[in-house]
Amino acid sequence: MFAGLGNWWDQAELWLAQLWFPLQFVLAIVVLAPLCVGAAWLIDRIVDRVAAWLRPSRDEDCPRQS
């Protein structure tokens, strides 16, 4: 199974390496741009949740003055 996967990957890599450079660039952008946008969105969501968890509540923010 792994030999077949390795052969497939080698053929795909060879095909990509032999393409004209502008086509390589376009393919890389088409594949990587959505992955990068998705990763950035996920990181943003995680950071927002952690920041909300670490932030003091509104009651603790301003002490009451009597």
GINOR-V825827 format. One record per helix or strand. SS is the DSSP state (a for helix, b for strand). FROM is the first residue (numbers start at 1). TO is the last residue. If there is no record, write none. Layout:
ss: {SS/SS}
from: {FROM/FROM}
to: {TO/TO}
This chain:
ss: {a/a/a}
from: {2/21/58}
to: {17/54/61}
